[in-house]
Amino acid sequence: MKPAALLALAMVALAAIPASPSAQAQPRRPAAPPAGPVISASQRVMAGSMLSVIVSHAPAGARLAIARPGSPATSAILVEDIGPRPSITVPVPGVATTYELRLTRDEAGTPVILLTQPLVATEAQATLAAPARIRREATFPARGIGPNGERDRVVLVPKDAPMDAPGPSFFPAENVEATLDAPDAPGDYELRYVMNAPLAEGRVLARWGMVVE
């Protein structure tokens, strides 16, 4: 038999040999489900802002808390029930420092920490914009951008008014821009960005001087 014919027969024979099990494609094993609850959230945010947290596989009765690291399970700055929701939004304390997110659940009437995640709150800042001079009872545009906490407000008050003084205002969490009505009394006023967050109620982050003519 010619060498070419012998080579052809050898190739056919090799092709007929079944591949070894190790050479065959192995089916992928399904990923194992998480062993317990999981917290997913930003670990660095502005103090006083709103933080969105996704909690997966939370047990019944679980709560989300923000506390100081190392504090007892019974000590928290704020606690929110999770319920059936896959996500929850909580206000970040208004003081810039390191906190921790905690997933807790009551056992025998006492909270037990199931899971923690570090949370760094950076210094809260805000900016304001409005006309420097306005006429009495005129409308004017105003803008306020800051932590935009759900209870923060931008308010126009007399320059030396107390912290809780009322006046034309809007909530930047709803819209950072608004049209306000000027007061009917002339004088020196100021637009204030007032933060209302845990540990920082009524803190003025920014001021913008205005003259009502």
C-alpha positions as CSV (number, residue, x, y, z in Angstrom):
1,M,0.0,0.0,0.0
2,K,1.2,3.4,-0.9
3,P,2.4,5.8,1.9
4,A,-0.4,8.3,1.0
5,A,-3.0,5.6,1.4
6,L,-1.6,4.6,4.8
7,L,-1.7,8.2,6.0
8,A,-5.3,8.6,5.0
9,L,-6.3,5.4,6.9
10,A,-4.5,6.6,10.0
11,M,-6.3,9.9,10.0
12,V,-9.7,8.2,9.7
13,A,-8.8,6.0,12.6
14,L,-7.9,8.9,14.8
15,A,-11.1,10.7,13.9
16,A,-13.1,7.7,15.1
17,I,-11.5,7.7,18.6
18,P,-14.0,9.4,21.0
19,A,-12.7,12.4,22.8
20,S,-11.7,12.0,26.5
21,P,-14.2,13.3,29.1
22,S,-11.8,16.0,30.1
23,A,-11.7,17.3,26.5
24,Q,-15.5,17.5,26.3
25,A,-17.3,20.7,27.2
26,Q,-18.5,20.6,30.8
27,P,-21.9,22.1,31.6
28,R,-21.8,25.2,33.8
29,R,-23.0,24.8,37.4
30,P,-25.6,27.2,38.5
31,A,-24.3,30.0,40.8
32,A,-24.9,29.2,44.4
33,P,-27.5,31.6,46.0
34,P,-26.2,34.1,48.6
35,A,-25.8,32.6,52.0
36,G,-27.4,35.6,53.7
37,P,-28.6,39.2,53.2
38,V,-26.6,41.6,51.1
39,I,-26.4,45.4,51.4
40,S,-25.6,47.5,48.2
41,A,-25.1,51.2,48.6
42,S,-22.6,54.0,48.0
43,Q,-19.9,54.0,50.7
44,R,-19.0,57.7,50.4
45,V,-21.7,60.4,50.2
46,M,-22.3,64.1,51.2
47,A,-23.5,64.6,54.7
48,G,-27.2,65.4,54.8
49,S,-28.0,63.8,51.5
50,M,-30.4,61.0,50.7
51,L,-28.9,57.5,50.4
52,S,-30.5,54.8,48.3
53,V,-29.8,51.3,49.7
54,I,-30.7,47.9,48.1
55,V,-31.1,45.1,50.6
56,S,-31.3,41.6,49.1
57,H,-32.5,38.5,50.9
58,A,-33.4,40.4,54.1
59,P,-35.2,38.3,56.7
60,A,-38.7,39.2,57.9
61,G,-38.7,42.1,60.3
62,A,-35.3,43.4,59.2
63,R,-34.5,47.1,59.7
64,L,-31.8,49.4,58.2
65,A,-30.0,51.6,60.7
66,I,-27.2,54.2,60.5
67,A,-25.0,54.3,63.6
68,R,-21.5,55.2,64.7
69,P,-19.0,52.4,64.3
70,G,-18.5,50.3,67.4
71,S,-21.6,51.6,69.1
72,P,-24.0,49.0,70.7
73,A,-26.7,47.4,68.6
74,T,-29.2,49.2,70.7
75,S,-27.7,52.6,69.7
76,A,-28.5,54.1,66.3
77,I,-28.8,57.5,64.8
78,L,-31.8,56.5,62.7
79,V,-33.7,53.2,62.1
80,E,-36.0,52.5,59.1
81,D,-38.2,49.4,58.6
82,I,-37.4,47.7,55.3
83,G,-40.6,45.7,54.8
84,P,-41.1,44.0,51.5
85,R,-39.3,46.7,49.5
86,P,-36.1,45.7,47.7
87,S,-34.7,49.2,48.2
88,I,-35.0,52.0,50.8
89,T,-33.9,55.6,50.9
90,V,-32.6,57.1,54.1
91,P,-31.3,60.5,55.2
92,V,-27.5,60.6,55.9
93,P,-26.6,62.4,59.1
94,G,-25.6,66.0,58.6
95,V,-22.2,65.8,60.4
96,A,-19.3,64.8,58.3
97,T,-17.6,61.7,59.8
98,T,-17.6,57.9,59.4
99,Y,-20.7,55.9,60.1
100,E,-21.9,52.4,59.3
101,L,-25.0,51.0,57.7
102,R,-26.5,48.2,59.8
103,L,-29.0,45.5,58.9
104,T,-30.7,44.5,62.2
105,R,-33.5,42.4,63.4
106,D,-35.1,42.1,66.9
107,E,-34.5,38.8,68.7
108,A,-36.1,38.4,72.1
109,G,-37.0,42.1,72.0
110,T,-33.4,43.2,71.5
111,P,-31.9,44.4,68.1
112,V,-29.2,42.1,66.7
113,I,-26.8,43.3,64.0
114,L,-26.9,41.0,61.0
115,L,-24.7,42.9,58.6
116,T,-22.7,46.1,58.4
117,Q,-21.2,48.3,55.7
118,P,-19.0,51.4,56.2
119,L,-20.4,54.8,55.3
120,V,-18.3,58.0,55.0
121,A,-20.2,61.3,55.0
122,T,-18.2,64.2,53.5
123,E,-18.7,67.8,54.4
124,A,-22.0,69.2,53.4
125,Q,-21.9,72.1,50.9
126,A,-24.5,74.3,49.1
127,T,-24.6,77.0,46.5
128,L,-27.3,79.7,46.0
129,A,-28.1,82.0,43.1
130,A,-30.6,84.9,42.9
131,P,-30.7,88.6,41.9
132,A,-28.8,90.9,44.1
133,R,-31.6,93.5,44.1
134,I,-35.3,93.1,43.7
135,R,-38.4,95.3,43.9
136,R,-41.0,94.9,46.7
137,E,-43.6,92.2,45.9
138,A,-42.0,91.3,42.6
139,T,-41.3,87.7,41.6
140,F,-37.7,86.6,41.2
141,P,-35.9,83.3,40.2
142,A,-33.8,81.5,42.9
143,R,-31.7,78.4,42.8
144,G,-30.3,76.3,45.6
145,I,-28.2,73.2,45.3
146,G,-26.8,71.2,48.2
147,P,-27.3,67.9,49.9
148,N,-30.9,68.1,48.8
149,G,-32.2,66.3,51.8
150,E,-36.0,65.7,51.9
151,R,-36.5,68.4,54.6
152,D,-33.9,70.9,53.3
153,R,-35.3,74.3,52.2
154,V,-34.2,77.5,50.6
155,V,-35.8,80.5,52.3
156,L,-35.7,84.3,52.0
157,V,-35.6,86.1,55.3
158,P,-34.4,89.4,56.8
159,K,-30.7,89.5,57.2
160,D,-30.7,89.2,61.0
161,A,-33.7,86.9,61.3
162,P,-33.5,83.9,63.6
163,M,-32.7,80.5,62.3
164,D,-36.4,79.3,62.1
165,A,-37.8,82.5,60.6
166,P,-40.4,82.0,58.0
167,G,-40.3,83.4,54.5
168,P,-40.8,82.7,50.8
169,S,-39.2,79.2,50.3
170,F,-38.9,76.1,48.3
171,F,-37.5,72.5,48.8
172,P,-34.5,71.7,46.6
173,A,-35.3,68.0,47.0
174,E,-38.3,68.6,44.8
175,N,-36.7,71.2,42.4
176,V,-33.5,73.1,42.7
177,E,-35.0,76.2,41.0
178,A,-38.1,78.1,41.9
179,T,-39.8,81.5,41.5
180,L,-40.4,83.3,44.8
181,D,-42.4,86.4,45.8
182,A,-40.3,89.3,47.2
183,P,-41.4,90.7,50.6
184,D,-43.5,93.9,50.7
185,A,-41.1,95.6,53.1
186,P,-37.8,97.0,51.8
187,G,-34.5,96.3,53.5
188,D,-31.5,93.9,53.6
189,Y,-32.5,90.2,53.2
190,E,-30.6,87.0,52.6
191,L,-31.5,83.8,50.8
192,R,-30.5,80.8,53.0
193,Y,-29.9,77.1,52.3
194,V,-31.1,75.4,55.5
195,M,-30.2,71.8,56.0
196,N,-32.5,69.7,58.1
197,A,-30.8,66.3,58.6
198,P,-30.2,63.9,61.6
199,L,-27.6,65.5,63.9
200,A,-27.8,68.8,62.0
201,E,-31.3,70.4,62.3
202,G,-31.6,73.9,61.0
203,R,-27.9,74.3,59.9
204,V,-27.4,77.1,57.4
205,L,-25.0,75.9,54.7
206,A,-25.0,79.0,52.4
207,R,-26.2,82.6,52.4
208,W,-26.9,85.0,49.5
209,G,-27.4,88.7,50.3
210,M,-30.3,90.5,48.6
211,V,-31.7,94.0,48.8
212,V,-35.4,94.6,48.5
213,E,-36.1,98.1,47.2
